[in-house]
Amino acid sequence: ADCPDSVPSSTETGGTNCLAPGGLSDSQVLQEPGDRSHWCVVAYWEEKTRVGRLYSVQEPSLDIFYDLPQGNGFCLGQLNSDNKSQLVQKVRSKIGYGIQLTKEVDGVWVYNRSSYPIFIKSATLDNPDSRTLLVHKVFPGFSIKAFDYEKAYTLQRPNDHEFTQQPWTGFTVQISFVKGWGQCYTRQFISSCPCWLEVIFNNR
């Protein structure tokens, strides 16, 4: 069962090895000389399967939603998914207006536009001496500074398997819709979550 609302965050007990080794080729293509500069790429996952290609973000603000095309954004409902899981389909139907990513001077903010909580894991939300990364719960209508560039440059986590899996950038945030993961959830790893995002920031 999910944590009660009174427990807003949990500690993840380990890493996940599904962080897009196959997606790196897409990411590297996005960094070829001559490409329009992007500040992040977004991957959409359903459990252990990435759905669709990486979405390159150039605009300072991006809406990520399911089937309510509000503003300029990434419509997850347009992606072809073969997942027949009832839980995945149920969670997909709850994404609705989804989230907004905004690049500000002080970092990247995530605003929860949906009617359900989202869950976020980011190295820059944690104590730098922490051995594990916390999963933060963000309620509908609230926002959180999910990524801090200045702090990210000072962090070195050589033993964090999730960062060493991505040699071209260690700047990654994971966001799940509706369902959380970690120590006080039945899902220990984000790869068990029905619908989630991987946001990989450009460190140039």
Secondary structure in CASP SS format (residue, H / E / C, confidence):
PFRMAT SS
TARGET T0000
AUTHOR 0000-0000-0000
METHOD secondary structure of the structure
MODEL  1
A C 1.00
D C 1.00
C C 1.00
P C 1.00
D C 1.00
S C 1.00
V C 1.00
P C 1.00
S E 1.00
S E 1.00
T E 1.00
E C 1.00
T C 1.00
G C 1.00
G C 1.00
T C 1.00
N C 1.00
C C 1.00
L C 1.00
A C 1.00
P C 1.00
G C 1.00
G C 1.00
L H 1.00
S H 1.00
D H 1.00
S H 1.00
Q H 1.00
V H 1.00
L H 1.00
Q C 1.00
E C 1.00
P C 1.00
G C 1.00
D C 1.00
R C 1.00
S C 1.00
H C 1.00
W C 1.00
C E 1.00
V E 1.00
V E 1.00
A E 1.00
Y E 1.00
W E 1.00
E E 1.00
E C 1.00
K C 1.00
T E 1.00
R E 1.00
V E 1.00
G E 1.00
R E 1.00
L E 1.00
Y E 1.00
S E 1.00
V E 1.00
Q C 1.00
E C 1.00
P C 1.00
S E 1.00
L E 1.00
D E 1.00
I E 1.00
F E 1.00
Y C 1.00
D C 1.00
L C 1.00
P C 1.00
Q C 1.00
G C 1.00
N C 1.00
G E 1.00
F E 1.00
C E 1.00
L H 1.00
G H 1.00
Q H 1.00
L C 1.00
N C 1.00
S C 1.00
D C 1.00
N C 1.00
K C 1.00
S C 1.00
Q H 1.00
L H 1.00
V H 1.00
Q H 1.00
K H 1.00
V H 1.00
R H 1.00
S H 1.00
K H 1.00
I H 1.00
G C 1.00
Y C 1.00
G C 1.00
I E 1.00
Q E 1.00
L E 1.00
T E 1.00
K E 1.00
E E 1.00
V C 1.00
D C 1.00
G E 1.00
V E 1.00
W E 1.00
V E 1.00
Y E 1.00
N E 1.00
R C 1.00
S C 1.00
S C 1.00
Y C 1.00
P C 1.00
I E 1.00
F E 1.00
I E 1.00
K E 1.00
S E 1.00
A H 1.00
T H 1.00
L H 1.00
D C 1.00
N C 1.00
P C 1.00
D C 1.00
S C 1.00
R C 1.00
T C 1.00
L C 1.00
L E 1.00
V E 1.00
H E 1.00
K E 1.00
V E 1.00
F C 1.00
P C 1.00
G C 1.00
F C 1.00
S E 1.00
I E 1.00
K E 1.00
A E 1.00
F E 1.00
D C 1.00
Y H 1.00
E H 1.00
K H 1.00
A H 1.00
Y H 1.00
T H 1.00
L C 1.00
Q C 1.00
R C 1.00
P C 1.00
N C 1.00
D C 1.00
H H 1.00
E H 1.00
F H 1.00
T H 1.00
Q C 1.00
Q C 1.00
P C 1.00
W C 1.00
T C 1.00
G C 1.00
F C 1.00
T E 1.00
V E 1.00
Q E 1.00
I E 1.00
S E 1.00
F E 1.00
V C 1.00
K C 1.00
G C 1.00
W C 1.00
G C 1.00
Q C 1.00
C C 1.00
Y C 1.00
T C 1.00
R C 1.00
Q C 1.00
F C 1.00
I H 1.00
S H 1.00
S H 1.00
C C 1.00
P C 1.00
C C 1.00
W E 1.00
L E 1.00
E E 1.00
V E 1.00
I E 1.00
F E 1.00
N C 1.00
N C 1.00
R C 1.00
END
